[in-house]
Amino acid sequence: MKDIIRDIGNRVKELRELSDVSCEEIAGKLEITKEEYQLYEQGEKDIPVSILYEIARVLKVDMGLFVSGEETRMHLFHVTRAEKGRPIELREGYEGISLADRFRGKEAETLIVTIKPLDVKPVMNSHTGQEFNYILEGSLKLYLDKHEIILNAGDSIYFDSKYEHTMEPLNNKQAKFLAVII
C-alpha cells in the first residue's frame, strides 16, 4: 500500500511540474499548507480522494491518470464490469473502487467506498464542489460541519462538500456506499 501511495504522489509531482505550477500555488488552491501538500507528493501522507480530485481539476488532468499512470481513452462512454473497477487507496480505513477511471474529461468522480471500523474518529476533510452518497451496506455516521447524521443501507445524502466532513461505520462493522464527487 505504501508503494501505491508513493507512486500516486510521484505522478502528482510530475504532472504538477509539467504543468508549471508551484507547490505554493497548488496548496493555496487546495486551501492546505505547502508542507502538507509536499507530504502528499512525497508519499508520506495518504491523499484523500477529494484532494486528489481537486489536484486533477487544478492541473486540468483526469484523476485516473494519478491512479493508473495511464491516459484515459474513452470519451463517449465507459463500462465498468462487476468486480472490475480499479482499486484506489483513499486514506486509512477507506478503500475505493473507481467506476469510471478511463473516461476522458469526466465532470464527476464515481466510486464505491468501503469504510472499515477504526479506533479513532476519522479526520475531517473538505473540498470544492458537491457530493452524493448512497449507502449500499451497513450503517454509518456522517459528520458534516456541526451535524451528525446517521445513514443506513438504502439512504442517500447530497451535500456541499466545502464544509468539513467525514464518515465512520457503526456497530463495529464496515459500511459500503456509492460516492459521486462533483
C-alpha positions in Angstrom: 0.0 0.0 0.0 2.8 2.4 0.8 4.2 1.8 -2.7 0.9 2.8 -4.2 0.7 6.0 -2.2 4.3 6.9 -3.2 3.5 6.1 -6.9 0.5 8.4 -6.8 2.5 11.1 -5.1 5.2 10.8 -7.7 2.7 11.1 -10.5 1.1 14.2 -8.9 4.5 15.8 -8.6 5.5 15.0 -12.1 2.2 16.4 -13.6 2.4 19.5 -11.4 5.9 20.2 -12.6 5.0 19.5 -16.2 2.1 22.0 -15.8 4.5 24.6 -14.4 2.5 25.0 -11.2 4.4 25.7 -7.9 3.7 23.8 -4.6 2.7 27.1 -3.1 0.2 27.8 -5.8 -1.5 24.4 -5.7 -1.5 24.3 -1.9 -3.2 27.7 -1.9 -5.9 26.5 -4.3 -6.4 23.4 -2.2 -6.5 25.6 1.0 -3.9 23.5 2.7 -0.3 24.3 3.8 2.6 23.9 1.4 4.1 21.4 3.9 1.0 19.2 3.9 0.9 19.3 0.1 4.5 18.2 -0.1 3.8 15.3 2.2 1.3 14.1 -0.4 3.8 14.4 -3.2 6.5 12.6 -1.2 4.1 9.7 -0.5 4.4 10.3 3.3 0.7 11.0 3.7 -2.4 9.4 2.1 -4.1 11.7 -0.4 -7.8 11.8 0.3 -9.8 11.3 -2.9 -11.3 14.7 -2.5 -7.9 16.3 -2.6 -6.8 14.2 -5.5 -9.9 15.2 -7.4 -9.1 18.9 -6.7 -5.5 18.5 -7.8 -6.7 17.0 -11.0 -9.0 19.9 -11.6 -6.2 22.4 -10.9 -3.8 20.6 -13.2 -6.6 20.0 -15.8 -6.0 16.3 -16.0 -8.2 13.3 -15.3 -7.8 11.9 -11.8 -7.5 8.4 -13.3 -4.0 9.4 -14.6 -2.8 9.7 -11.0 -4.2 6.3 -10.0 -3.3 4.3 -13.0 -0.4 6.2 -14.6 -2.2 5.9 -18.0 -4.1 8.4 -20.1 -7.8 7.9 -20.2 -9.2 6.8 -23.5 -12.9 6.7 -23.5 -14.8 9.8 -24.5 -18.3 8.6 -25.4 -18.9 6.0 -22.6 -17.1 3.8 -20.2 -18.4 0.5 -18.9 -17.1 -1.0 -15.6 -18.0 -4.7 -15.3 -18.9 -6.2 -12.0 -15.9 -6.6 -9.7 -13.6 -5.0 -12.3 -13.3 -1.4 -11.0 -9.9 0.0 -10.4 -9.0 -0.2 -6.7 -7.7 3.0 -5.2 -6.4 3.8 -1.7 -8.2 6.7 -0.3 -7.0 7.0 3.3 -6.7 4.9 6.4 -9.9 2.9 6.9 -11.2 3.8 3.5 -10.9 1.7 0.4 -12.3 2.7 -3.0 -13.1 1.3 -6.4 -13.1 3.8 -9.2 -16.1 3.2 -11.5 -15.1 5.4 -14.4 -11.4 5.9 -14.3 -10.9 5.5 -18.1 -13.5 8.1 -19.2 -11.8 11.3 -20.5 -13.0 14.7 -19.3 -15.4 13.5 -16.7 -17.1 16.1 -14.6 -17.7 13.8 -11.6 -15.8 11.1 -9.8 -17.7 7.9 -9.1 -16.5 5.4 -6.5 -17.7 2.5 -4.4 -16.2 3.2 -1.0 -15.8 0.8 1.9 -15.2 2.2 5.3 -13.7 -0.1 8.0 -14.1 0.5 11.7 -11.2 2.3 13.3 -10.4 3.0 16.9 -10.3 6.8 16.3 -12.7 9.2 14.6 -11.5 9.7 11.0 -10.0 13.0 10.0 -12.4 15.7 8.6 -11.8 17.0 5.1 -13.4 19.4 2.7 -13.2 20.2 -1.0 -14.9 22.4 -3.5 -18.0 21.0 -5.2 -20.7 18.7 -4.1 -21.0 15.1 -3.1 -23.7 12.5 -3.3 -23.5 9.3 -1.3 -25.9 6.3 -1.5 -25.5 3.7 1.3 -25.2 0.2 -0.1 -24.4 -1.9 3.0 -24.2 -1.2 6.7 -24.8 1.9 8.7 -22.6 5.0 9.1 -22.4 8.3 10.8 -21.6 11.3 8.6 -20.1 14.3 10.4 -20.9 17.3 8.3 -19.9 20.7 9.6 -21.6 20.7 13.0 -24.1 18.0 12.2 -24.0 14.2 12.9 -26.2 12.2 10.5 -26.9 8.5 10.7 -27.3 6.8 7.4 -28.4 3.2 6.8 -28.5 0.9 3.7 -30.8 2.5 1.1 -30.4 6.0 2.5 -28.7 8.8 0.4 -27.4 12.3 1.0 -26.4 15.1 -1.2 -24.3 17.9 0.3 -22.0 20.9 -0.2 -18.5 19.4 0.2 -16.8 22.7 1.0 -17.9 22.0 4.6 -15.7 19.7 6.6 -17.0 16.2 6.6 -16.0 12.6 7.4 -17.8 9.3 8.0 -17.4 6.3 10.3 -19.1 2.9 10.2 -21.4 2.0 13.1 -21.9 -1.2 15.1 -18.2 -2.1 14.6 -19.0 -3.3 11.0 -17.8 -2.0 7.7 -20.1 0.2 5.6 -20.2 0.5 1.8 -21.5 3.3 -0.3 -21.6 4.8 -3.8 -19.9 8.2 -3.8 -20.3 10.7 -6.6 -18.0 13.7 -6.2 -18.9 16.7 -8.4 
